[in-house]
């Protein structure tokens, strides 16, 4: 397999409770763009929100299934437990003040790998998040205008997986998914297919932790990006050879997907880069409509009745700094 069959992280999908609170937190407080408002293709009575940069490029896409009043999950082994975003070093004071302004508890910056300053906090459902302050991220951030452009989030920095041990998952990443071990310290091992912010996969060896339990405030799965259908099929064949039981290719409207569980139990996905989020909305109007896949369009009236209305209202999240 050529290394470019996997180019990095495509997206991460998590579980939330209330859809309006989720929208307020991620678009309002954090300033991510709502790139797409649709439904869970496997459960069309549940929203599927996609957040990202201006166009929802791979490495910036965080998505949510707001299932409502289900059990809160538990972080632990066999789960992606933390999602980290990339912001400029000069933005630390801004983000500390912003988090305080909106009553988001956070831990002051700590050093990681000798060069990263990291602030940790949680969303309204308890999902662990981080801001990593770095000047090695050349991507442009997105802003609706309520956060200054120079302080806007650029996309993911890394995701963090807790495992009993790192070896089996590391073997999959390096042997079949085009990653390399690029850094390690203590019980943290960092892998990347592309050594740049937005594509780092950190494995933490945490044998004493309880196993994670899915529910609100937990990550459902993460997806790796592959350039096209041909590379996806080649990867799927390799996964079959390794007896990881991948699913058939599934059409997700904005990409095509293959799912499988890695040796530690985390649900992984291989997602194609095309066609992207402009297949049914223009770049200027991404996230403005309630977009349904073709199979559910005949049920639009029914689905609109059972999905709780949400509104993107950013005025209350504006903050003027002297």
PAZAPA-4460 file (N, C-alpha, C; in steps of 0.05 Angstrom, whole numbers, plus 32768, in hexadecimal, padded with zeros to 4 digits):
% residues 322
    n_x    n_y    n_z   ca_x   ca_y   ca_z    c_x    c_y    c_z   seq   type   mol
   8011   7FE8   8000   8000   8000   8000   8011   8019   8000     1      X     A
   800B   802C   7FEF   8019   8045   7FEF   8011   8055   8007     2      X     A
   8023   8065   8011   801D   8075   8029   8006   8089   8024     3      X     A
   8003   8092   800B   7FEF   80A6   8007   7FD3   809B   8005     4      X     A
   7FCF   8081   800A   7FB4   8076   800C   7FA5   8081   8024     5      X     A
   7FB4   8088   8039   7FA8   8097   804F   7FB8   80B1   8051     6      X     A
   7FA9   80C7   8051   7FB6   80E2   8051   7FB3   80F0   806C     7      X     A
   7FA5   80E3   807F   7FA2   80F0   809A   7F86   80EB   80A4     8      X     A
   7F7E   80FB   80B7   7F63   80F9   80C3   7F4F   8106   80B0     9      X     A
   7F38   80F9   80AD   7F22   8105   809E   7F0F   8113   80B1    10      X     A
   7F03   8104   80C3   7EF0   8110   80D6   7EEF   80FF   80F0    11      X     A
   7EE3   810B   8104   7EDD   80FD   811D   7EBF   8101   8123    12      X     A
   7EB2   80EC   812C   7E95   80EE   8132   7E90   80E7   814F    13      X     A
   7E81   80F7   815D   7E7B   80F4   8179   7E5D   80F4   817E    14      X     A
   7E56   80EE   8197   7E3A   80EC   819F   7E34   8103   81B2    15      X     A
   7E1D   8110   81AE   7E15   8127   81BF   7DF9   8123   81C8    16      X     A
   7DEF   8135   81D9   7DD4   8133   81E3   7DC2   8147   81D4    17      X     A
   7DC1   8160   81DE   7DB0   8174   81D2   7DBC   8181   81BA    18      X     A
   7DAE   8181   81A3   7DB9   818C   818B   7DBF   81AA   818C    19      X     A
   7DAD   81BA   8199   7DB1   81D7   819A   7DC9   81DD   81AC    20      X     A
   7DCD   81CF   81C2   7DE4   81D4   81D4   7DFE   81CD   81C5    21      X     A
   7DFC   81B8   81B5   7E14   81AF   81A5   7E1B   81C5   8191    22      X     A
   7E07   81CF   8183   7E0C   81E4   816F   7E17   81FE   817D    23      X     A
   7E0B   8205   8193   7E14   821D   81A1   7E31   821A   81AA    24      X     A
   7E39   8203   81B3   7E54   81FF   81BD   7E68   8200   81A6    25      X     A
   7E64   81F0   8192   7E78   81EC   817D   7E79   8203   8169    26      X     A
   7E62   820D   8161   7E62   8224   814E   7E63   823F   815E    27      X     A
   7E56   823F   8175   7E55   8258   8184   7E6E   825E   8194    28      X     A
   7E75   824C   81A7   7E8C   8251   81B9   7EA6   824C   81AA    29      X     A
   7EA8   8235   819C   7EC1   822E   818E   7EC4   823A   8173    30      X     A
   7EAD   8241   8166   7EAF   824F   814D   7EB3   823E   8134    31      X     A
   7EAE   8224   8136   7EB0   8213   811F   7E99   8218   810C    32      X     A
   7E9E   8213   80F3   7E88   8217   80DF   7E76   81FE   80DF    33      X     A
   7E5B   8203   80E1   7E48   81ED   80DC   7E48   81E8   80BE    34      X     A
   7E56   81D3   80B6   7E5A   81CE   8099   7E41   81BF   808E    35      X     A
   7E35   81AE   809E   7E1E   819F   8094   7E0B   8198   80AB    36      X     A
   7DF1   819C   80A6   7DDC   8193   80B8   7DCC   817E   80A9    37      X     A
   7DCE   8165   80B1   7DC0   8150   80A4   7DB6   813C   80BA    38      X     A
   7DB2   8123   80B3   7DA9   810F   80C6   7DBC   80F8   80C6    39      X     A
   7DBB   80E9   80DC   7DCA   80D0   80DD   7DBD   80BD   80C9    40      X     A
   7DCD   80B5   80B5   7DC3   80A5   809F   7DB8   808A   80A8    41      X     A
   7DC0   8081   80C0   7DB6   8067   80CA   7DA0   806B   80DE    42      X     A
   7D9B   8084   80E6   7D85   808A   80F9   7D7B   80A6   80F3    43      X     A
   7D6A   80A9   80DE   7D63   80C4   80D4   7D53   80D5   80E7    44      X     A
   7D4C   80CB   80FE   7D3E   80DC   8112   7D52   80EC   8123    45      X     A
   7D6C   80E8   811D   7D82   80F5   812C   7D92   8106   8119    46      X     A
   7D98   811F   8122   7DA9   8130   8112   7DC5   8125   810E    47      X     A
   7DD3   812F   80FA   7DEF   812B   80F7   7DFB   8146   80F0    48      X     A
   7E09   8152   8103   7E16   816C   80FE   7E33   8168   80F7    49      X     A
   7E3C   8177   80E3   7E59   8178   80DB   7E64   8193   80E0    50      X     A
   7E79   8195   80EF   7E87   81AF   80F3   7EA3   81AD   80E7    51      X     A
   7EAE   81C4   80DE   7EC9   81C3   80D2   7ED2   81DF   80CB    52      X     A
   7EE4   81E0   80B8   7EED   81FA   80AE   7EDB   8203   8098    53      X     A
   7EE3   8216   8088   7ED1   8222   8074   7EC4   820E   8062    54      X     A
   7ED3   81FA   8059   7EC8   81E7   8046   7EC5   81CB   8052    55      X     A
   7ECC   81C7   806B   7ECB   81AD   8077   7EE1   819A   806C    56      X     A
   7EF9   81A4   806C   7F0F   8194   8062   7F16   817E   8075    57      X     A
   7F1F   8167   806B   7F29   8152   807D   7F3E   815C   8091    58      X     A
   7F3C   8153   80AA   7F4D   815D   80BE   7F41   8174   80CE    59      X     A
   7F29   817D   80C6   7F1B   8192   80D5   7EFF   8189   80DD    60      X     A
   7EF6   8172   80D3   7ED9   816B   80D5   7ED3   815C   80EF    61      X     A
   7EC4   8168   8100   7EB9   815C   8119   7E9B   815A   8116    62      X     A
   7E90   8142   8119   7E74   813E   8114   7E67   8132   812E    63      X     A
   7E4D   8136   8130   7E3E   812E   8148   7E23   8121   8140    64      X     A
   7E1D   810C   814F   7E02   8101   8150   7DF6   810A   816B    65      X     A
   7DE4   811E   816B   7DD7   8126   8184   7DBF   8114   818A    66      X     A
   7DC4   80FE   8198   7DB0   80EA   819C   7D9B   80F2   81B2    67      X     A
   7DA0   8107   81C0   7D8D   810F   81D5   7D93   8102   81F0    68      X     A
   7D7E   80FA   81FD   7D80   80F1   8219   7D88   80D4   821A    69      X     A
   7DA1   80CE   8214   7DAB   80B3   8218   7DC0   80B4   822D    70      X     A
   7DCB   809D   8236   7DDF   809D   824B   7DF8   80AD   8243    71      X     A
   7E04   80B9   8258   7E1E   80C6   8253   7E33   80B0   8252    72      X     A
   7E46   80B2   823F   7E5B   809E   823C   7E71   80A1   8251    73      X     A
   7E84   808F   824F   7E9B   8090   8261   7EB4   808D   8252    74      X     A
   7EC7   809F   8256   7EE1   809D   8249   7EF0   8084   8254    75      X     A
   7F01   8079   8243   7F10   8062   824C   7F1F   8054   8235    76      X     A
   7F29   803D   823B   7F38   802E   8227   7F26   8026   820F    77      X     A
   7F33   8023   81F8   7F24   801B   81E0   7F13   8031   81D5    78      X     A
   7F1A   804A   81DA   7F0A   8060   81D1   7F1C   8078   81CB    79      X     A
   7F12   8089   81B8   7F1E   80A3   81B4   7F12   80B5   81CA    80      X     A
   7F23   80C0   81DA   7F1A   80CF   81F2   7F1E   80ED   81F0    81      X     A
   7F2F   80F7   81DF   7F35   8113   81DE   7F38   811C   81C1    82      X     A
   7F2D   8133   81BB   7F30   8140   81A1   7F3E   815B   81A5    83      X     A
   7F54   815F   8197   7F63   8178   819B   7F61   8189   8181    84      X     A
   7F5E   81A3   8185   7F5D   81B7   8170   7F76   81C7   816F    85      X     A
   7F7C   81D2   8158   7F95   81E2   8153   7F8E   81FF   8152    86      X     A
   7F9D   820F   8162   7F9A   822C   8162   7FB6   8239   8165    87      X     A
   7FB9   8252   815C   7FD3   825E   815D   7FDD   8263   817A    88      X     A
   7FF7   8263   817E   8003   8268   8198   7FF9   8283   81A3    89      X     A
   7FF7   8297   8192   7FEF   82B2   819B   7FD2   82B4   81A5    90      X     A
   7FC3   829E   81A1   7FA7   829E   81A8   7FA1   8294   81C4    91      X     A
   7FB5   828D   81D4   7FB0   8281   81EE   7FA0   8293   8200    92      X     A
   7FA8   82AC   8203   7F99   82BE   8215   7F7C   82C1   820B    93      X     A
   7F79   82C3   81F1   7F5E   82C6   81E6   7F4C   82AF   81EE    94      X     A
   7F56   8296   81EB   7F46   827F   81F0   7F41   827A   820E    95      X     A
   7F55   8280   821E   7F50   827E   823B   7F3A   8291   8244    96      X     A
   7F3B   82A9   8239   7F26   82BD   8241   7F0B   82B4   8235    97      X     A
   7F0B   82AA   821C   7EF2   82A2   8210   7EE4   828B   821F    98      X     A
   7EF4   8277   8227   7EE9   8261   8235   7EDF   826A   8250    99      X     A
   7EED   827C   825E   7EE3   8287   8277   7EC9   8296   8273   100      X     A
   7EC8   82A6   825D   7EB0   82B7   8258   7E97   82A5   8255   101      X     A
   7E9A   828E   8249   7E83   827D   8245   7E82   8265   8259   102      X     A
   7E8F   8269   8270   7E8E   8257   8287   7E95   823A   827F   103      X     A
   7EAA   8238   826F   7EB4   821D   8267   7ECD   8218   8279   104      X     A
   7ECB   8205   828B   7EE1   81FE   829C   7EF8   81F3   828C   105      X     A
   7F10   81FC   8291   7F27   81F2   8282   7F3F   81EF   8295   106      X     A
   7F52   81DE   828C   7F6B   81DB   829A   7F80   81ED   828D   107      X     A
   7F8F   81FC   829D   7FA3   820E   8291   7FB7   81FF   8280   108      X     A
   7FC4   820D   826E   7FD6   8201   825A   7FEB   81EF   8267   109      X     A
   7FEE   81D8   825C   8003   81C5   8263   8015   81BF   824B   110      X     A
   802D   81B8   8250   8040   81B2   823A   803E   8195   8232   111      X     A
   803F   8190   8218   8040   8175   820D   8055   8172   81F8   112      X     A
   8065   815E   81F9   807A   8158   81E6   808E   816F   81E5   113      X     A
   808F   8180   81FA   80A3   8195   81FB   809E   81AD   81EA   114      X     A
   808A   81AC   81D9   8086   81C3   81C6   8069   81CB   81C3   115      X     A
   8056   81BC   81D0   803A   81C2   81CD   802E   81CB   81E7   116      X     A
   801F   81E1   81E6   8010   81EB   81FD   7FF3   81E3   81F9   117      X     A
   7FE8   81D5   820D   7FCE   81C9   820A   7FBB   81D1   8220   118      X     A
   7FA3   81DB   8219   7F8E   81E1   822C   7F78   81CC   8228   119      X     A
   7F6F   81C0   823E   7F5B   81AB   823C   7F41   81B5   8249   120      X     A
   7F2A   81AB   823E   7F10   81B3   8248   7EFC   819E   823E   121      X     A
   7EE2   81A1   8244   7ECE   818F   823A   7EB6   819E   822E   122      X     A
   7EA8   8191   821C   7E90   819D   8211   7E78   8199   8224   123      X     A
   7E60   81A0   821C   7E49   819F   822E   7E41   8182   8234   124      X     A
   7E4A   816F   8225   7E44   8153   822B   7E5C   8144   8238   125      X     A
   7E71   8152   823D   7E88   8146   824B   7E9D   813A   8238   126      X     A
   7E9B   8140   821E   7EB0   8137   820B   7EC9   8146   8210   127      X     A
   7EE0   8138   8213   7EF9   8145   8219   7F05   8152   81FF   128      X     A
   7F0C   816B   8202   7F16   817B   81EC   7F30   8189   81F5   129      X     A
   7F40   8190   81E1   7F59   819F   81E7   7F5D   81B4   81D2   130      X     A
   7F6A   81CA   81D9   7F75   81DD   81C7   7F94   81DB   81C8   131      X     A
   7FA0   81D6   81B1   7FBD   81D4   81B0   7FC7   81ED   81A2   132      X     A
   7FD8   81FC   81AF   7FE2   8216   81A5   7FFC   8211   8197   133      X     A
   7FFB   8216   817C   8012   8210   816B   8014   8224   8154   134      X     A
   802C   8229   814A   802F   823A   8133   8038   8229   811B   135      X     A
   8036   820E   811D   803E   81FE   8106   8026   81F5   80F5   136      X     A
   800F   8201   80FA   7FF7   81FA   80EB   7FF2   8211   80D6   137      X     A
   7FF6   820A   80BD   7FF3   821E   80A7   7FD7   8221   809D   138      X     A
   7FC4   8211   80A7   7FA9   8212   809D   7F9B   822C   80A6   139      X     A
   7F88   8235   8097   7F78   824C   809E   7F61   8244   80B0   140      X     A
   7F5C   8252   80C5   7F45   824D   80D6   7F2C   8259   80C9   141      X     A
   7F15   8250   80D4   7EFB   825C   80CB   7EF0   826D   80E1   142      X     A
   7EE2   8282   80D9   7ED3   8292   80EC   7EB9   829C   80E0   143      X     A
   7EA4   829C   80F1   7E8B   82A9   80E9   7E8C   82C7   80ED   144      X     A
   7EA2   82D0   80FA   7EA5   82EC   8100   7EA3   82F2   811D   145      X     A
   7E99   82DF   812D   7E96   82E5   814A   7EB0   82DD   8159   146      X     A
   7EC3   82D1   814B   7EDD   82CB   8156   7EF1   82D8   8142   147      X     A
   7F05   82E7   814C   7F18   82F3   8139   7F26   82DD   8128   148      X     A
   7F2B   82E2   810F   7F37   82CF   80FD   7F51   82C5   8108   149      X     A
   7F61   82D6   8114   7F7C   82CE   811D   7F7B   82BB   8135   150      X     A
   7F63   82B8   8141   7F60   82A6   8158   7F4F   828E   8152   151      X     A
   7F46   828B   8139   7F34   8276   8132   7F41   825B   8132   152      X     A
   7F31   8246   8137   7F3B   822B   8137   7F41   8222   811B   153      X     A
   7F57   8215   8117   7F60   820D   80FC   7F56   81F1   80F4   154      X     A
   7F4F   81E1   8107   7F47   81C5   8102   7F51   81B4   8119   155      X     A
   7F51   819A   8115   7F5D   8188   8129   7F7B   818D   812C   156      X     A
   7F85   8186   8143   7FA2   8182   8146   7FA8   8164   8149   157      X     A
   7F9B   8157   815C   7F9E   813A   815F   7F85   812E   816B   158      X     A
   7F83   8114   816A   7F70   8105   817A   7F7F   80F3   818C   159      X     A
   7F72   80EB   81A2   7F80   80DB   81B6   7F70   80C2   81BC   160      X     A
   7F7D   80AB   81B8   7F71   8091   81BD   7F7E   8084   81D6   161      X     A
   7F6D   8079   81E8   7F77   806A   81FE   7F76   804D   81F8   162      X     A
   7F8C   803F   81FD   7F8D   8022   81F8   7F9A   8013   820F   163      X     A
   7F95   7FF9   8211   7FA3   7FE8   8224   7FC1   7FE9   821F   164      X     A
   7FC9   7FE7   8206   7FE4   7FEA   81FD   7FE3   7FF5   81E1   165      X     A
   7FF9   8001   81D8   7FF8   800F   81BE   8000   7FFD   81A7   166      X     A
   800C   7FE6   81AC   8019   7FD7   8197   8007   7FCE   8180   167      X     A
   7FF0   7FC2   8187   7FDF   7FB7   8171   7FD3   7FCD   8160   168      X     A
   7FCA   7FE2   816D   7FBF   7FF9   815D   7FD5   8006   814D   169      X     A
   7FEC   8009   8159   8003   8014   814B   800A   8003   8133   170      X     A
   8009   7FE9   8136   800F   7FD7   811F   7FFC   7FDB   8108   171      X     A
   7FE3   7FE0   810E   7FCF   7FE5   80F9   7FD5   8000   80EC   172      X     A
   7FDA   8015   80FC   7FDF   802F   80F1   7FF7   8030   80DF   173      X     A
   800D   8023   80E8   8026   8024   80D8   8027   800F   80C2   174      X     A
   801A   7FF9   80C6   801B   7FE3   80B3   8007   7FE5   809D   175      X     A
   7FF0   7FF1   80A2   7FDB   7FF2   808E   7FCF   800D   8088   176      X     A
   7FD2   8020   809A   7FC5   803A   8096   7FD9   8051   8092   177      X     A
   7FF1   804B   808A   8004   805F   8080   800E   8072   8095   178      X     A
   800C   806B   80AF   8016   807D   80C4   8033   8076   80CC   179      X     A
   803F   8089   80D9   8059   8084   80E5   8059   808E   8102   180      X     A
   8069   8081   8113   806D   808C   812E   807F   80A3   812C   181      X     A
   8076   80BB   8134   8086   80D3   8130   808F   80DF   814B   182      X     A
   8083   80D6   8162   808B   80E1   817B   8080   80CF   8191   183      X     A
   808F   80CE   81A7   8085   80BF   81BF   8091   80CB   81D8   184      X     A
   8081   80CA   81ED   808A   80D3   8207   8079   80C6   821C   185      X     A
   8085   80B9   822F   8076   80AB   8243   8063   8097   8237   186      X     A
   804A   8099   823E   8036   8086   8233   8027   8090   821A   187      X     A
   8031   80A6   820E   8024   80B2   81F7   8035   80AD   81DE   188      X     A
   8028   80A2   81CA   8035   809B   81B0   8026   80A9   819A   189      X     A
   8034   80BA   818B   8027   80CA   8176   802D   80BE   815A   190      X     A
   8018   80BA   814A   801B   80B0   812F   800F   80C4   811B   191      X     A
   8018   80C3   8103   800D   80D4   80EE   8012   80C9   80D2   192      X     A
   7FFF   80CC   80C1   8003   80C6   80A4   800F   80DF   8097   193      X     A
   8008   80F6   80A1   8012   8110   8097   801A   811F   80B0   194      X     A
   8034   8125   80B3   803E   8131   80CC   8037   814F   80CC   195      X     A
   801E   8154   80D1   8014   8170   80D3   7FFC   8171   80E5   196      X     A
   7FF6   8188   80F1   7FDF   818A   8102   7FC5   8182   80F3   197      X     A
   7FB4   8174   8101   7F9B   816A   80F5   7F9D   814C   80EF   198      X     A
   7FB5   8140   80F1   7FB8   8125   80E9   7FC5   8113   80FE   199      X     A
   7FC9   811E   8116   7FD8   810F   812B   7FC4   80FC   813A   200      X     A
   7FCD   80E3   813C   7FBE   80CF   814C   7FCF   80C7   8163   201      X     A
   7FC7   80CF   817B   7FD6   80C9   8194   7FC9   80B0   81A1   202      X     A
   7FDA   809D   81A8   7FD0   8086   81B7   7FDC   8088   81D3   203      X     A
   7FCB   8087   81E7   7FD3   8087   8203   7FD0   806B   820E   204      X     A
   7FE5   805F   8218   7FE3   8046   8226   7FD8   804A   8241   205      X     A
   7FC0   8040   8246   7FB3   8044   8260   7FA7   802A   826A   206      X     A
   7FB8   8016   8270   7FAE   7FFB   8277   7F9D   7FFB   8290   207      X     A
   7FA0   800F   82A2   7F91   800F   82BB   7F76   801D   82B8   208      X     A
   7F70   8028   82A1   7F56   8036   829D   7F40   8021   8298   209      X     A
   7F28   8028   82A0   7F11   8018   8299   7F0C   801B   827B   210      X     A
   7EFE   8007   8270   7EF7   800A   8253   7EE2   801F   8250   211      X     A
   7EE3   802E   823A   7ED0   8043   8234   7EB5   8038   822E   212      X     A
   7EA1   8048   8234   7E85   8041   822E   7E79   8057   821C   213      X     A
   7E6D   8050   8206   7E62   8063   81F4   7E4A   8071   81FF   214      X     A
   7E44   8089   81F6   7E2D   8099   81FF   7E33   80B6   81FA   215      X     A
   7E22   80C7   8204   7E26   80E4   8201   7E41   80EC   820C   216      X     A
   7E4F   80FD   81FD   7E69   8107   8205   7E80   80F5   81FE   217      X     A
   7E7C   80E2   81EC   7E91   80D0   81E3   7E94   80D0   81C5   218      X     A
   7EAB   80C7   81BC   7EAF   80C5   819F   7EA5   80AB   8194   219      X     A
   7E96   80AC   817F   7E8B   8094   8172   7E9F   8087   8160   220      X     A
   7EAD   8096   814F   7EC2   808B   813E   7ED3   80A1   8132   221      X     A
   7EE9   809A   8126   7EF9   80AC   8117   7EFE   80A1   80FB   222      X     A
   7F01   80B3   80E8   7F05   80AB   80CC   7F20   80B5   80C2   223      X     A
   7F2E   80A4   80B3   7F46   80AC   80A5   7F3E   80B3   8088   224      X     A
   7F4D   80C5   807C   7F47   80CF   8061   7F57   80BF   804D   225      X     A
   7F49   80B7   8038   7F56   80AB   8021   7F4E   80BA   8008   226      X     A
   7F60   80BC   7FF4   7F5B   80CF   7FDD   7F43   80C8   7FCC   227      X     A
   7F3D   80AE   7FC8   7F28   80A8   7FB5   7F1D   808C   7FBA   228      X     A
   7F0A   8083   7FA9   7EFD   8069   7FAD   7F11   8052   7FA9   229      X     A
   7F23   8056   7F96   7F37   8041   7F90   7F49   803B   7FA8   230      X     A
   7F53   8051   7FB4   7F64   804D   7FCB   7F54   8041   7FE3   231      X     A
   7F3B   8049   7FE5   7F2A   803E   7FFA   7F26   8020   7FF7   232      X     A
   7F21   8017   7FDE   7F1D   7FFA   7FD9   7F37   7FEB   7FDE   233      X     A
   7F4E   7FF6   7FD7   7F67   7FE9   7FDD   7F6B   7FE6   7FFB   234      X     A
   7F65   7FFA   800A   7F67   7FF9   8027   7F54   7FE4   8032   235      X     A
   7F3C   7FE3   8028   7F28   7FD0   8031   7F32   7FB3   802D   236      X     A
   7F3E   7FAE   8016   7F49   7F93   8011   7F5F   7F8C   8025   237      X     A
   7F70   7FA0   802C   7F85   7F9B   8040   7F79   7F95   805B   238      X     A
   7F63   7FA3   8062   7F56   7F9E   807C   7F49   7F82   807C   239      X     A
   7F3F   7F79   8066   7F34   7F5E   8064   7F4A   7F4A   8068   240      X     A
   7F60   7F4E   805B   7F77   7F3C   805F   7F80   7F3A   807C   241      X     A
   7F7E   7F51   808A   7F85   7F51   80A6   7F6E   7F47   80B8   242      X     A
   7F58   7F3F   80AC   7F41   7F34   80BA   7F35   7F48   80CE   243      X     A
   7F33   7F61   80C6   7F27   7F76   80D6   7F0A   7F7B   80CF   244      X     A
   7EFF   7F6B   80BC   7EE2   7F6B   80B6   7ED7   7F87   80AF   245      X     A
   7EE2   7F94   809C   7ED8   7FAE   8094   7EBC   7FAC   8087   246      X     A
   7EAC   7FC1   808A   7E92   7FC1   807E   7E95   7FC5   805F   247      X     A
   7E80   7FC0   8050   7E80   7FC9   8034   7E82   7FE7   8033   248      X     A
   7E87   7FF1   801B   7E88   800E   8017   7E6C   8019   801B   249      X     A
   7E69   802E   802B   7E4F   803A   8031   7E4F   8057   8027   250      X     A
   7E3B   805F   8019   7E39   807A   800E   7E2E   808D   8025   251      X     A
   7E3E   80A1   802C   7E37   80B4   8041   7E32   80D0   8034   252      X     A
   7E2C   80D1   801B   7E24   80EA   800D   7E3C   80FC   8008   253      X     A
   7E4C   8102   801D   7E62   8115   801B   7E7D   8107   8019   254      X     A
   7E7C   80ED   801D   7E94   80DB   801A   7E89   80BF   801A   255      X     A
   7E9A   80AC   8014   7E93   8090   8016   7EA4   8083   802C   256      X     A
   7E98   8070   803A   7EA4   8067   8053   7EA6   8048   8054   257      X     A
   7EBB   8040   8062   7EBF   8024   806A   7EC6   8025   8087   258      X     A
   7EB9   8014   8098   7EBD   8014   80B4   7EC9   7FF9   80BD   259      X     A
   7ED8   7FFA   80D3   7EE3   7FE2   80DF   7EED   7FEA   80FB   260      X     A
   7EF1   7FD6   810C   7EFB   7FDA   8127   7F19   7FD3   8128   261      X     A
   7F28   7FE5   8133   7F45   7FE0   8136   7F49   7FCD   814E   262      X     A
   7F60   7FC1   8152   7F64   7FAC   8166   7F5D   7FB4   8182   263      X     A
   7F5E   7FCE   8189   7F57   7FD7   81A4   7F3A   7FDC   81A8   264      X     A
   7F2A   7FDB   8192   7F0D   7FDF   8194   7F02   7FF9   818A   265      X     A
   7F13   800C   8181   7F0A   8025   8177   7EFE   8021   815B   266      X     A
   7EE7   802D   8155   7EDC   802C   813B   7EEA   8040   8128   267      X     A
   7EF7   8035   8114   7F05   8045   8100   7EF5   8045   80E6   268      X     A
   7EFA   8059   80D6   7EEC   805C   80BC   7F01   8065   80A7   269      X     A
   7EFE   805C   808F   7F0D   8066   8078   7EF9   8076   8067   270      X     A
   7EFE   8090   8065   7EEB   80A2   8056   7EF9   80AF   803F   271      X     A
   7EEB   80B0   8028   7EF7   80BD   8010   7EF6   80DC   8013   272      X     A
   7F0A   80E8   8008   7F0A   8106   8008   7EF3   8111   7FF7   273      X     A
   7EEE   8108   7FDF   7ED7   8113   7FD0   7EBE   8103   7FD7   274      X     A
   7EA6   810E   7FD1   7EA2   8127   7FC2   7EA2   8140   7FD3   275      X     A
   7EA0   813F   7FED   7EA1   8157   7FFE   7E86   8162   8003   276      X     A
   7E85   8178   8012   7E6C   8183   801D   7E5E   8196   800A   277      X     A
   7E6A   819D   7FF4   7E5C   81AF   7FE1   7E4C   81A1   7FCC   278      X     A
   7E47   8187   7FD0   7E37   8178   7FBC   7E19   8181   7FBE   279      X     A
   7E10   818C   7FD5   7DF4   8193   7FD7   7DF1   81B0   7FE2   280      X     A
   7E06   81BE   7FE8   7E05   81DA   7FF0   7E1E   81E7   7FE6   281      X     A
   7E1C   8201   7FDF   7E34   820F   7FD6   7E46   8216   7FEE   282      X     A
   7E5F   821C   7FE9   7E72   8222   7FFE   7E68   8239   800F   283      X     A
   7E5B   824D   8002   7E52   8264   8011   7E3B   825E   8024   284      X     A
   7E2C   8248   801E   7E14   8242   802E   7E15   8227   803C   285      X     A
   7E2D   821D   8040   7E30   8203   804E   7E23   8205   806A   286      X     A
   7E14   81F1   8071   7E09   81EF   808C   7DEF   81FE   8090   287      X     A
   7DE5   820C   807B   7DCD   821C   807F   7DB4   820C   807B   288      X     A
   7DB4   81F8   806A   7D9C   81E8   8065   7D9B   81CF   8076   289      X     A
   7D84   81C2   8076   7D81   81A7   8083   7D82   8193   806C   290      X     A
   7D9A   8187   8068   7D9F   8177   8050   7D9A   815A   8056   291      X     A
   7D89   814D   8046   7D83   8131   804A   7D8D   8121   8032   292      X     A
   7D98   8109   8037   7D9F   80F8   8020   7D87   80F0   8010   293      X     A
   7D8B   80E8   7FF8   7D75   80E2   7FE6   7D61   80CE   7FF1   294      X     A
   7D6A   80BA   8000   7D58   80A5   8009   7D45   80B0   801F   295      X     A
   7D4B   80C7   802B   7D3A   80D1   8040   7D2B   80EA   8037   296      X     A
   7D30   80F4   801F   7D22   810C   8016   7D04   8109   8016   297      X     A
   7CF9   80F1   800D   7CDC   80EE   800E   7CD0   80EF   802A   298      X     A
   7CE1   80EC   803F   7CD8   80ED   805A   7CDE   8108   8068   299      X     A
   7CE5   811C   8058   7CEE   8135   8064   7CDB   8141   8078   300      X     A
   7CC1   8142   8071   7CAE   814E   8083   7CAD   813F   809E   301      X     A
   7CAD   8125   809C   7CAD   8114   80B5   7CC6   8119   80C5   302      X     A
   7CDE   8119   80B8   7CF7   811D   80C6   7CF9   8139   80D3   303      X     A
   7CEF   814D   80C5   7CF0   8168   80D0   7CDE   816B   80E9   304      X     A
   7CC9   815A   80EA   7CB8   815B   8102   7CC5   814F   811B   305      X     A
   7CD5   813B   8116   7CE0   812C   812D   7CFC   8135   8135   306      X     A
   7D09   8146   8125   7D23   8151   812D   7D1F   816D   8139   307      X     A
   7D2B   8171   8150   7D28   818A   815F   7D33   81A1   8150   308      X     A
   7D24   81B6   814B   7D2F   81CD   813C   7D47   81D9   814A   309      X     A
   7D5B   81E1   813A   7D73   81EE   8145   7D78   8208   8136   310      X     A
   7D86   821A   8142   7D8B   8234   8136   7DA8   823D   813C   311      X     A
   7DB5   8245   8127   7DD0   824F   8129   7DCE   826D   8130   312      X     A
   7DD1   8274   8149   7DCF   8290   8153   7DE9   8297   8160   313      X     A
   7DFA   82A6   8152   7E15   82AB   815C   7E17   82C5   816B   314      X     A
   7E02   82D6   816C   7E04   82F0   8178   7E0C   82EE   8196   315      X     A
   7E01   82DB   81A4   7E07   82D9   81C0   7E23   82CE   81C6   316      X     A
   7E31   82C5   81B1   7E4C   82BB   81B4   7E61   82CE   81AB   317      X     A
   7E59   82E6   81A4   7E6D   82FA   819D   7E7A   8305   81B6   318      X     A
   7E94   830A   81B3   7EA3   8314   81CA   7EB8   8327   81C0   319      X     A
   7EB7   8340   81C8   7EC9   8355   81BF   7EDF   8357   81D4   320      X     A
   7EF8   8354   81CB   7F0F   8357   81DD   7F1D   8371   81D8   321      X     A
   7F25   837E   81ED   7F34   8397   81EA   7F4E   8393   81DD   322      X     A
***
